[in-house]
Amino acid sequence: AQGREEIRLVRIASVGEFLEQVGAVAVGVRAVGGRGGDAEFLAPLDVRALWGIGPKTAERLHALGIETIGDLAAHPTEDLAFRFGKHGADLARRARGIDERPIVTQRTPKSLSRETTFAVDIRDEATLQRTIRTLAGSVGRRLRRHRLRARTVTIKLRWSDFTTLTRQVTLPHAIHTDEAIITQGLALLNMHWPQGRPVRLIGIGVSGFEEAPQQIGLWDEEAKSDRRLAETLDALRDRFGDDIIRRGE
């Protein structure tokens, strides 16, 4: 019981995403059994516990005599809309336990990337290529974990004077294997790195995502084999660490 009081967490079974956020600042551990209990649960809480109310909005509400979420729910919506615009009407609905926005459990990333900063400037081509391979392997692993394929590959180079260059290529088809990402990354490095110019930071990323197909046609045995190999290597690295498999250069 003491641990629960110290953690001060609330898990709310509610249709509104904002109730999850309100619950994180409420005291005690309690549950609302259904939508009808939302407003009752919210009523005694400080108005600042409601998602969307910052210090300035709270100050204006306090000036109107609105101290709790229950006070806010009882205040005329028309007056809130007049004083706060659309935001006021939204706050009135939330205070009454009404929020029709869907709960989002996981968002698809817009891009995935890895980069590294060297302790000293690097001029050696082999070192840069080896770093691209390592970073691309990490990006590819994350890409497959999200069950995505990417059409755009980007490299990032920061020179010794701290200016930064980014270049990308967009492919006619989506890719997901380490080798495909490495091939494009090395090609971009070859095209845009003036040989011998010192590099302080290097990175590689992917974007332009498509969901990986759940099933691959029987005629595409090579693609199926590549996917299975990549997934097997991912599983080995997850279990035994990245160094369990060394990539040839």
C-alpha positions as CSV (number, residue, x, y, z in Angstrom):
1,A,0.0,0.0,0.0
2,Q,2.8,2.4,0.8
3,G,4.5,1.7,-2.5
4,R,1.2,2.5,-4.3
5,E,1.0,5.9,-2.5
6,E,4.6,6.7,-3.3
7,I,4.2,5.9,-7.0
8,R,0.9,7.8,-7.2
9,L,-0.3,6.2,-10.4
10,V,-3.8,5.7,-11.7
11,R,-4.8,3.2,-14.4
12,I,-8.0,4.4,-15.9
13,A,-10.2,2.2,-18.1
14,S,-11.6,4.9,-20.3
15,V,-12.3,5.7,-23.9
16,G,-10.5,9.1,-23.7
17,E,-6.8,9.4,-24.2
18,F,-6.6,12.4,-22.0
19,L,-7.8,10.4,-19.0
20,E,-4.6,8.3,-19.2
21,Q,-2.7,11.6,-18.9
22,V,-4.8,12.9,-16.1
23,G,-4.4,9.6,-14.2
24,A,-0.6,10.0,-14.1
25,V,-0.9,13.1,-11.8
26,A,-3.8,12.0,-9.6
27,V,-3.2,10.6,-6.1
28,G,-3.9,7.0,-5.1
29,V,-4.8,4.0,-7.2
30,R,-8.3,3.7,-8.4
31,A,-10.2,2.6,-11.5
32,V,-13.2,4.0,-13.3
33,G,-15.4,1.1,-14.3
34,G,-16.9,2.7,-17.4
35,R,-17.5,5.9,-19.3
36,G,-20.3,7.0,-16.9
37,G,-17.8,7.3,-14.1
38,D,-15.3,9.5,-15.9
39,A,-16.8,12.9,-15.0
40,E,-17.3,11.8,-11.4
41,F,-13.7,10.7,-11.1
42,L,-12.4,13.9,-12.6
43,A,-14.6,16.3,-10.6
44,P,-12.5,16.7,-7.4
45,L,-9.1,17.0,-9.2
46,D,-7.3,20.3,-9.5
47,V,-8.0,21.9,-12.9
48,R,-4.3,21.8,-13.7
49,A,-4.5,18.0,-13.9
50,L,-6.6,18.2,-17.0
51,W,-4.6,17.7,-20.2
52,G,-4.3,20.9,-22.2
53,I,-4.3,23.3,-19.2
54,G,-1.0,25.0,-18.6
55,P,0.0,27.5,-15.9
56,K,-1.4,30.6,-17.8
57,T,-4.7,28.9,-18.7
58,A,-5.0,27.7,-15.1
59,E,-4.4,31.3,-13.8
60,R,-7.2,32.6,-16.0
61,L,-9.5,29.8,-14.9
62,H,-8.8,30.5,-11.2
63,A,-9.7,34.2,-11.8
64,L,-13.1,32.9,-12.9
65,G,-13.4,30.9,-9.7
66,I,-12.7,27.6,-11.5
67,E,-10.4,25.6,-9.2
68,T,-11.3,22.0,-9.9
69,I,-12.3,20.0,-13.0
70,G,-15.7,19.8,-11.5
71,D,-15.9,23.6,-11.5
72,L,-14.8,23.6,-15.1
73,A,-17.5,21.0,-16.1
74,A,-20.2,23.1,-14.4
75,H,-19.1,26.3,-16.1
76,P,-21.2,27.3,-19.2
77,T,-19.5,26.0,-22.4
78,E,-20.5,29.2,-24.2
79,D,-18.6,31.4,-21.8
80,L,-15.5,29.2,-22.0
81,A,-15.7,29.3,-25.8
82,F,-16.1,33.1,-25.7
83,R,-13.0,33.5,-23.5
84,F,-10.7,30.8,-24.8
85,G,-12.1,30.1,-28.3
86,K,-12.1,26.5,-29.6
87,H,-9.7,25.5,-26.8
88,G,-12.3,26.5,-24.2
89,A,-15.0,24.3,-25.8
90,D,-12.6,21.4,-25.9
91,L,-11.7,21.9,-22.2
92,A,-15.4,21.8,-21.3
93,R,-15.9,18.5,-23.1
94,R,-12.8,16.9,-21.5
95,A,-13.9,18.1,-18.0
96,R,-17.1,16.2,-18.5
97,G,-15.3,13.1,-19.5
98,I,-15.9,13.4,-23.2
99,D,-13.0,12.8,-25.6
100,E,-13.6,11.0,-28.9
101,R,-10.0,10.9,-30.0
102,P,-8.8,7.3,-30.4
103,I,-6.1,6.0,-28.1
104,V,-2.9,5.6,-30.1
105,T,-0.8,2.8,-28.7
106,Q,2.1,2.9,-31.2
107,R,3.0,5.4,-33.9
108,T,4.9,4.4,-37.0
109,P,8.2,6.4,-37.1
110,K,8.7,8.8,-39.9
111,S,12.4,7.9,-40.1
112,L,15.0,5.6,-38.5
113,S,18.7,6.6,-38.2
114,R,21.9,6.0,-36.4
115,E,25.0,8.2,-36.2
116,T,28.3,8.4,-34.4
117,T,30.8,11.1,-33.5
118,F,34.4,10.2,-33.7
119,A,36.8,11.1,-30.9
120,V,39.2,12.5,-33.6
121,D,38.6,13.5,-37.2
122,I,38.7,10.6,-39.6
123,R,40.2,10.7,-43.0
124,D,40.5,7.0,-43.7
125,E,38.1,5.7,-46.2
126,A,38.1,2.1,-44.8
127,T,37.1,3.4,-41.4
128,L,34.2,5.4,-42.8
129,Q,33.0,2.5,-44.8
130,R,33.2,0.1,-41.8
131,T,31.3,2.6,-39.7
132,I,28.6,2.9,-42.4
133,R,28.2,-0.9,-42.4
134,T,27.8,-1.0,-38.6
135,L,25.3,1.8,-38.4
136,A,23.3,0.5,-41.4
137,G,23.1,-2.9,-39.7
138,S,21.6,-1.3,-36.6
139,V,19.1,0.8,-38.8
140,G,18.1,-2.3,-40.7
141,R,17.4,-4.3,-37.5
142,R,15.1,-1.5,-36.2
143,L,13.4,-1.3,-39.6
144,R,12.6,-5.0,-39.5
145,R,11.5,-4.8,-35.9
146,H,8.9,-2.3,-37.0
147,R,8.0,-4.6,-40.0
148,L,8.7,-1.8,-42.4
149,R,10.6,-1.3,-45.7
150,A,12.1,2.0,-46.8
151,R,12.5,3.7,-50.1
152,T,14.8,6.5,-49.1
153,V,18.4,6.2,-47.7
154,T,20.2,9.2,-46.3
155,I,23.7,9.8,-45.1
156,K,24.9,12.6,-42.9
157,L,28.5,13.9,-42.8
158,R,29.9,16.5,-40.4
159,W,33.2,17.9,-41.3
160,S,36.0,19.1,-38.9
161,D,34.7,22.7,-39.1
162,F,31.3,21.4,-37.9
163,T,29.4,22.1,-41.1
164,T,27.0,19.3,-42.0
165,L,26.2,17.7,-45.3
166,T,23.2,15.4,-45.8
167,R,22.4,13.6,-49.0
168,Q,19.8,11.0,-49.9
169,V,18.6,8.7,-52.6
170,T,15.1,7.5,-53.3
171,L,14.7,4.1,-54.8
172,P,12.1,2.7,-57.1
173,H,11.4,-0.1,-54.7
174,A,11.4,-0.4,-50.9
175,I,14.3,-2.2,-49.1
176,H,14.7,-3.8,-45.7
177,T,18.0,-5.8,-45.6
178,D,21.2,-4.6,-44.1
179,E,23.0,-5.2,-47.4
180,A,20.6,-3.1,-49.4
181,I,21.0,-0.2,-47.0
182,I,24.8,-0.6,-46.9
183,T,25.0,-0.6,-50.7
184,Q,23.1,2.7,-50.9
185,G,25.0,4.2,-48.0
186,L,28.4,3.4,-49.4
187,A,27.3,4.7,-52.8
188,L,26.3,8.0,-51.3
189,L,29.6,8.2,-49.3
190,N,31.5,7.6,-52.5
191,M,29.6,10.3,-54.4
192,H,29.7,13.0,-51.7
193,W,32.8,12.6,-49.5
194,P,35.8,14.4,-51.0
195,Q,38.5,11.7,-50.4
196,G,40.7,12.7,-47.5
197,R,38.5,15.4,-46.1
198,P,38.3,14.9,-42.3
199,V,35.0,13.7,-40.9
200,R,33.9,14.3,-37.3
201,L,30.5,12.6,-37.5
202,I,28.8,10.1,-39.8
203,G,25.3,8.8,-39.9
204,I,22.9,6.9,-42.0
205,G,19.1,6.7,-42.0
206,V,16.0,5.5,-43.9
207,S,12.6,6.9,-44.5
208,G,9.7,6.7,-47.0
209,F,8.3,3.7,-45.3
210,E,6.0,0.9,-46.5
211,E,4.7,-1.9,-44.4
212,A,6.5,-5.2,-45.1
213,P,4.2,-7.7,-46.8
214,Q,3.0,-10.4,-44.5
215,Q,3.4,-13.0,-47.3
216,I,5.8,-13.0,-50.2
217,G,4.8,-14.6,-53.5
218,L,6.2,-18.1,-54.1
219,W,7.9,-16.7,-57.2
220,D,10.0,-14.4,-55.2
221,E,12.1,-17.0,-53.4
222,E,15.2,-14.8,-53.3
223,A,13.4,-12.1,-51.4
224,K,11.9,-14.6,-49.1
225,S,15.3,-16.1,-48.4
226,D,16.9,-12.7,-47.7
227,R,14.1,-11.8,-45.3
228,R,14.5,-15.1,-43.4
229,L,18.3,-14.7,-43.2
230,A,17.9,-11.2,-41.9
231,E,15.4,-12.2,-39.2
232,T,17.6,-15.1,-38.1
233,L,20.6,-12.8,-37.7
234,D,18.5,-10.3,-35.8
235,A,17.4,-13.0,-33.4
236,L,21.0,-14.1,-32.8
237,R,22.1,-10.5,-32.2
238,D,19.2,-9.9,-29.8
239,R,20.1,-12.9,-27.8
240,F,23.9,-12.9,-27.9
241,G,24.9,-9.3,-28.7
242,D,25.9,-7.4,-31.8
243,D,29.4,-8.9,-31.9
244,I,28.1,-12.5,-32.3
245,I,28.3,-12.0,-36.1
246,R,31.0,-10.1,-37.9
247,R,30.2,-8.6,-41.3
248,G,32.6,-9.1,-44.1
249,E,34.0,-6.0,-45.9
